[in-house]
Amino acid sequence: MKTIRRLYFYAVAIISIEVVTWGVINLLRSIFSADKITNDASTLAGALALIFVGVPIFLIHWLWAQRVSAKDDEEKTAGIRAIFFYGILLGTLIPAVQNLLALIDRTFLSAANIYVTRAIVGGTQTWVDNLIAIVVNLLIAAYFWKTLQDEWRTLPETEAFAEIRRLYRFIWMLYGLMMVIYGTQQALNY
């Protein structure tokens, strides 16, 4: 029963923090892009709704998880908790990298006088859109990275966390390999 409860609380926490993250990104994008405010008030309303609904749900579930893990070593060392931490890092760092790649791609296309809409990633975005997504995702990732580092120092048993960290690193290597293969394929195709 504890595993199901953990799974529920961490799943809701990770979903709600992602909802809040993208709500904040959409809100900031609509604030810093004047034409989006006048053209699409529903984007602004949607972003605010994501934030106002997501924040309380995240706080309830995250604070519960933190409180229970502080009291119980079994909760603190649970594999689901490790999956949550490394999953949220993937869920924030991969979009930050993708937005960085989009920013670099459009910069090179502009320097070569090629239409930026031909960019492989983020052709319809602006540099402000990418910077906002990068900053917000990195801020969320920094919080959870710091929390994870604090967890590692106080873990009585590190086996579950070490296994998930190994999987996390494997996913990053796989992601990098996929990007290299795709980039090589695009270069050869060009």
C-alpha positions as CSV (number, residue, x, y, z in Angstrom):
1,M,0.0,0.0,0.0
2,K,2.9,2.4,0.7
3,T,4.2,1.9,-2.8
4,I,0.9,2.9,-4.4
5,R,0.6,5.9,-2.1
6,R,4.2,7.0,-3.0
7,L,3.5,6.5,-6.6
8,Y,0.4,8.6,-6.4
9,F,2.0,11.5,-4.5
10,Y,5.1,11.6,-6.6
11,A,3.2,11.2,-9.9
12,V,0.9,14.1,-9.0
13,A,3.8,16.2,-7.8
14,I,5.8,15.7,-11.0
15,I,2.8,16.4,-13.3
16,S,1.8,19.5,-11.3
17,I,5.3,21.0,-11.3
18,E,5.5,20.5,-15.1
19,V,2.1,22.1,-15.4
20,V,3.3,25.1,-13.3
21,T,6.6,25.3,-15.2
22,W,4.9,25.6,-18.6
23,G,2.2,27.9,-17.2
24,V,5.0,30.2,-16.0
25,I,6.8,30.0,-19.3
26,N,3.6,30.8,-21.2
27,L,2.8,33.6,-18.9
28,L,6.2,35.2,-19.3
29,R,6.1,34.7,-23.0
30,S,2.8,36.5,-23.2
31,I,4.1,39.3,-21.0
32,F,7.3,39.8,-23.0
33,S,5.6,39.5,-26.4
34,A,3.2,42.4,-26.8
35,D,1.5,41.0,-29.9
36,K,0.5,37.8,-28.0
37,I,-1.3,39.8,-25.3
38,T,-3.4,41.7,-27.8
39,N,-4.0,38.8,-30.2
40,D,-4.7,36.0,-27.8
41,A,-6.0,36.7,-24.3
42,S,-6.9,33.0,-24.0
43,T,-3.1,32.2,-23.8
44,L,-2.7,34.5,-20.9
45,A,-5.8,33.1,-19.2
46,G,-4.6,29.5,-19.8
47,A,-1.2,30.3,-18.3
48,L,-2.7,31.8,-15.2
49,A,-5.1,28.8,-14.8
50,L,-2.2,26.4,-15.0
51,I,-0.3,28.3,-12.4
52,F,-3.2,28.9,-10.0
53,V,-4.4,25.2,-10.2
54,G,-0.9,23.6,-10.3
55,V,0.8,25.4,-7.5
56,P,-1.5,24.3,-4.6
57,I,-1.7,20.8,-6.0
58,F,2.1,20.6,-6.2
59,L,2.6,22.1,-2.8
60,I,0.2,19.7,-1.1
61,H,1.8,16.6,-2.6
62,W,5.4,17.8,-2.5
63,L,5.2,18.9,1.1
64,W,3.5,15.7,2.1
65,A,6.3,13.7,0.4
66,Q,9.0,15.8,2.1
67,R,7.4,15.5,5.5
68,V,6.9,11.7,5.3
69,S,10.5,11.2,4.0
70,A,11.9,13.2,6.9
71,K,10.2,10.9,9.4
72,D,10.8,7.5,7.8
73,D,14.0,6.1,6.3
74,E,12.1,3.6,4.1
75,E,10.3,6.6,2.5
76,K,13.5,8.5,2.2
77,T,15.3,5.7,0.3
78,A,12.4,4.6,-1.8
79,G,13.1,4.0,-5.5
80,I,10.0,6.0,-6.5
81,R,11.5,9.0,-4.7
82,A,14.7,8.6,-6.7
83,I,12.7,8.3,-10.0
84,F,10.9,11.5,-9.1
85,F,14.1,13.4,-8.5
86,Y,15.8,12.2,-11.6
87,G,12.6,12.4,-13.7
88,I,12.1,16.0,-12.8
89,L,15.7,16.8,-13.7
90,L,15.1,15.1,-17.1
91,G,11.8,16.9,-17.5
92,T,13.4,20.3,-17.0
93,L,16.9,19.9,-18.4
94,I,15.9,18.4,-21.7
95,P,13.5,21.3,-22.6
96,A,16.3,23.7,-21.6
97,V,18.8,22.0,-23.9
98,Q,16.2,21.8,-26.7
99,N,15.5,25.6,-26.4
100,L,19.3,26.3,-26.3
101,L,19.7,24.2,-29.5
102,A,16.8,26.2,-31.1
103,L,18.4,29.4,-30.2
104,I,21.8,28.4,-31.6
105,D,20.1,27.0,-34.7
106,R,18.2,30.2,-35.5
107,T,21.3,32.3,-34.8
108,F,23.4,30.4,-37.3
109,L,20.5,30.5,-39.8
110,S,20.3,34.3,-39.4
111,A,24.0,34.7,-39.8
112,A,23.9,32.8,-43.0
113,N,20.9,34.8,-44.3
114,I,18.6,31.7,-44.4
115,Y,15.0,31.9,-43.3
116,V,14.8,31.1,-39.6
117,T,11.6,29.3,-40.1
118,R,13.7,26.5,-41.7
119,A,15.2,25.8,-38.3
120,I,15.0,22.1,-37.3
121,V,13.9,23.0,-33.8
122,G,12.0,26.1,-32.8
123,G,11.6,27.8,-36.2
124,T,8.6,29.8,-35.2
125,Q,9.9,30.9,-31.8
126,T,11.9,34.0,-30.9
127,W,15.0,34.3,-28.9
128,V,12.9,35.7,-26.0
129,D,10.7,32.5,-26.1
130,N,13.8,30.3,-25.9
131,L,15.5,32.3,-23.2
132,I,12.3,32.3,-21.0
133,A,12.0,28.5,-21.4
134,I,15.7,28.0,-20.6
135,V,15.7,30.2,-17.5
136,V,12.5,28.9,-16.0
137,N,13.4,25.2,-16.6
138,L,16.9,25.8,-15.2
139,L,15.5,27.5,-12.1
140,I,13.2,24.5,-11.4
141,A,16.0,22.1,-12.1
142,A,18.4,24.0,-9.8
143,Y,15.9,23.7,-6.9
144,F,15.5,19.9,-7.4
145,W,19.2,19.4,-8.0
146,K,20.0,21.1,-4.7
147,T,17.3,19.1,-2.9
148,L,18.7,15.9,-4.5
149,Q,22.2,16.8,-3.4
150,D,20.9,17.3,0.2
151,E,19.1,13.9,0.0
152,W,22.3,12.1,-1.1
153,R,24.1,13.5,2.0
154,T,21.4,12.1,4.4
155,L,20.5,8.8,2.7
156,P,21.0,5.8,5.1
157,E,20.8,3.4,2.1
158,T,21.9,4.6,-1.4
159,E,21.3,1.6,-3.6
160,A,18.0,2.7,-5.1
161,F,19.2,6.2,-5.8
162,A,22.4,4.9,-7.3
163,E,20.5,2.6,-9.7
164,I,18.2,5.4,-10.8
165,R,21.1,7.8,-11.2
166,R,22.8,5.3,-13.5
167,L,19.6,5.1,-15.6
168,Y,19.4,8.9,-15.6
169,R,22.9,9.1,-17.0
170,F,22.2,6.4,-19.6
171,I,19.1,8.4,-20.8
172,W,21.3,11.5,-21.2
173,M,23.9,9.5,-23.2
174,L,21.1,8.1,-25.3
175,Y,19.7,11.6,-25.9
176,G,23.1,12.9,-26.9
177,L,23.6,10.0,-29.2
178,M,20.2,10.6,-30.9
179,M,21.0,14.3,-31.3
180,V,24.4,13.5,-32.9
181,I,22.8,10.9,-35.3
182,Y,20.0,13.3,-36.2
183,G,22.5,16.2,-36.7
184,T,24.8,14.0,-38.8
185,Q,21.8,12.9,-40.9
186,Q,20.7,16.5,-41.5
187,A,24.2,17.6,-42.4
188,L,24.6,14.7,-44.9
189,N,21.1,15.4,-46.3
190,Y,22.0,19.1,-46.8
